[in-house]
Structure formats: C-alpha cells, structure tokens
C-alpha cells in the first residue's frame, strides 16, 4: 500500500470510528432518562453496538497509522479539530423526537455504506463492515418504526418530529460529499463513491417519511465540514468535555 493510499485509509477509518463514537456517546446520554424503560434500554444497547464498532474502526486506524497509538488514545486524547465525524451525529439530543430522527437519518445511510463496504478490496475493512451491518439492520428497523409511530401519532408528536426533520435536514448532504480521500479509496476499490449511495438513501427515507406523514424541507445549502475537521458545531466540544474528562484529569490512569 502506497504512502498516499495509507494516509487516505487512515483518514477514512477515523471518519468511520468518529461517526459511531460520537453518536454512541450521544445515545448514552439517555441512559436513565428514557421516556419509558424499554426505550431507555434499547437506546443504551444501540449505543453499545456503536461503541463496539468504534473500537474496531479505530483499532484498525491505529494499525494503519503504525505510530503506537491505541484506539483509546484516538477516542480520548484528540481535540475537536482532530475529529472527522459527520456534523449530523454531534447534534444534541434535545428531545426524544430529535434523537430518533437523527438516528433514523444516520441509520439509513450507515446501512447502505456498510453494505457496500462489505465488498471492499481491503479485507480488514470488509470484515468490520460485515459484522457491523448485521447490527445496523436492526438499528434501521427500529428507528424507522419509531419515526412512523411518532410522525403519524398525536398532534404534538407529529409537530416535534417535523421540527426535528426541519432542523436536521441541512446535515444530510455531508454524507454524500467527496474529497481527495474518497477519490483515492474509490480508485483502489476500498470504499464506494459517496454519491452512489444517494438515490437508494433518498428512496428509503422518502418511503418512511411518507408513512410518517412528514415532509422533507427544501435545503439550498448543505452544512458540511465535519468529515474534514475544518468545521464542527459548538456541540461537539461540549460533548467531548464530558466524554474525555476522566482521562484528561488523570492522564494515563488504568483500571
């Protein structure tokens, strides 16, 4: 593997691991605060799935980087500008409707991406994607059902879900943008062209939203910058303060 390809693969693995890490952390914030016990446990389990996927992606990133850093180092010792997650996943929970809608929008993309990555020319990427895809199929089923139930529910639940969709739609476009990292991986057959996933994504999302009686708003300009680390919202910094405080307060502590 050439140096340029190696660097692109490392960047790609950070993007994968940071998406699942940040979203897993967001979902963990519901632990003990869910609207009902079943939802509390379900969100915690999905968070655990995502953190488990994070471990695999970031461990492989460390292997590719070859500097001796660990997955824990990448998760706990990087600052905001070093994270490569989608802006969508760092958005705050706000309420249950926002959490479910954010999860749904990510899940639909995540499943399509993992399905494509299962055919990656990089065997280690394909192996992680194949394992993660089985978990994410459940995530998609669950978030889709919840969006339909809440969107086509009471007047209040419908209003909250439509408000969440209006707020989060500007962050969808970032999933399908491409840069030099993507071009290198597409060329080598490691990852799919991001835009290739968009038609299937739009179709799957539209079908669920129609059943949920929700309307996709028009968004002239997508909010981007998270994948490159050039721009994050203020929410990520606040989240990392909570997530990383123990390691930063007691550097190198082990238990």
N, C-alpha and C positions, 0 to 999 in steps of 0.2 A: 504494500500500500504506500503510495507516494506521500510526501510530507503534506501537500495541499489537501489531498483526499483525507488524510488522517486528521488534519485540523478541522475540516468540514464535518467529518463524522463526529468528532468530539463536540462541536457546536450543536449538531443535531441531537446528540444524546442529552446534552444539557437542556435543550428545549423540551424533549420528551419528559425527562425527570422533573424539571421545574414545573411543568404543567400539572403533573399528578401530585407533586409535593404541595404546591400552593393550594390546589383545590382540596386535597385531603385535609390540609390544615384548616381551611375554611369550614369544611363539613364537621370537623372535630369540635368546632366551637359550639355546635348544637348539643353536644353530649351533656345530658342532664337538663336540657332546656327545650326538648322537642315538644310539640303540641300534644302528642299522645305518646305513650310508652313505645308502641310499635314503630312509630316514625323515628323516635329517638334512637332506638336500637338499629334500625335499618340504615340511617344516616351514618352512624358510627361504623357499621360494617362496611359500607361503601368507602368511607374514609380509610379504613384499614386496607381494603383492596388497593386503593390508590397509593398509599404509602408503601405497600409491598411492591407495587410496580416501580415506584420511585427508587427503591433500593436496587432493583435490577438495572434500571437505566443508568443511575449514577455510578454504580459499581463498574459497569462496562465503560462509562466515560472515563473513570479513573484508570482502568486498564489501558484504554486507548491513549490517554494522556501520558502515562508512564512516568509520573514525577513522584509517586509515592503517596499522593493524597488519597483519602478514603471517601466513601460516599457520605459519611458523617461530616467530613470536612467541607464537602461541597454544599451540604444542606445547611450547616450551622455556622460556617465561618466566612461566607460570602456576604457582601453588602448588596443593597438594592440594585445598583447599576450592573452587577455581575449576573443577575438572574435573567433568564431567557424565556419566561413563561408568557403565554397569551395574556393580554390585558383583561380578557373576559374572566379568567379564573381568579383574579385577585380582587374582583369587585366584592364589596362587603355583603354579608347575608341579608341585612335589613329586616326582612320578614320571611316567613316560610314560603310564600309565593315566589319571592325573588330567588331564594335558594333553589327551589325546584326548577324554575325556569332557566336559571344559569346552568344547572346540572343537565337539563334536557338539551340545551343548545350545544353544550360541550360533548355530551354523550353521543349524539348523532354523528358529530364529526369524528370523535375518537374511535368509534366502531369502524367507520369507513377507512380511516387511516390505518388502524391496526390490521384490518383485513388485507389491505394492500401490502403492508409491511411484512406480513406472514410469508410473502413471496419474495422477500428481499434477497439480493445476491450475497449479502453479509449474513452468514448463518447465525451469528450471535444475536443480531437484530431480529431475524425471523423467529428465533426461539422465544425471545421475550414477547414479541407481538402475538405469537400463537397462544401463549399462556394467558396474556392479558386479555385477548379477545374473548375468551370464554367468560371472564368476569364481567367485561363491559357489555356483553349481550344482555346480561341481567340488569345492568345499570340502565340501559336504553329502555328495556321493557318497563321498568319501574318508573322512571321519570316521565315516560310518555303517558302512562296510565294516570299519573298524578296530575300532569298538565291538563289532560282531558277532564278529569274529575273536578278540578278546581276552576278551569276555564268555563266549563258548562255547568257550573254549580250555582251557588247563590249569587245575588247581585254584587255583594261585597267581594266574594272570592273571584268572580269574573273581573271586577274592576281592578283588584290587586294584581291579577295575572296580566291583564292588558297593560297596566302601568309598568310591570316588570319587563314585559316584552319591549315596550317603548324605550325603556332605559337601557336595555342590554343589546338591542339590535345593532347599534353602531359598532359593537365589538366583534361582530360575526366576520366581517370582511378580512380581518387579520389572519384568520385560519387559512385563507386561500392565496395570500400574497406569497411571492417567491423572490429569492435573492441569490447571491452567488453560492451560498451554502447549499440551497436546494438544487441549483443547477448542477453542481458537482456531484451530488448524490443521485440525481436523476440520471446523469450521464453514466454513472457506474452501476446503475440498477439497484442502488441501496434503498432508495425511498421513492415514492410516487411524486409526480408533478402535483403540487398542491391544488392547482386549478382543476385538475382532472376529477377531483372529488366533489366539486361544487354542484354539478347537476343532480347527482344522487342525493346530496345533502339537502338541496332546495326542495326536492320532491318529497323526501321523508319528513322534513319539517313542515311543509305545507299540508301534508295529509293529516298530521296530528293537530296542527293549529286549526284546520277546518273543522275537525270533530270537536275541538275545544271551543269553538265559536270565537276565536281570537284572530285579530287582523294584524298582519305583518306591516309595520310602518315603513314608509319610504325614507331611506337614509342616503343622502347625496354623497357624503364623505365618510369613509370608514375610519375608526380610531385605531391606529397602529403604533408600533414602536417597541412593544414588549419582547417580541421574538429576537430582536437585535440588541436589546438592552439600552437602546437610545432613549426610551421614554417609558416610564411607569407612572401609575397614578400614586397619589399620596397614601392610598390604602395599603399598598404593599409594604411600605416602610413601617407603618404601624403594626401590621401583622407580623413582620419579621422581629420586631421588638419583643413581642410576646413569645414567638416561637424559639428565638435564639438566646433568650436572656440567661438561662441557666449555664449554657456553655460559655457565654461571654463573662458571666460573673465568676465562674470557677473554671478558668481555661485548663483544658486537658483532663478534667475530672473524669474518672471511670467508676462504674459500679456494676 
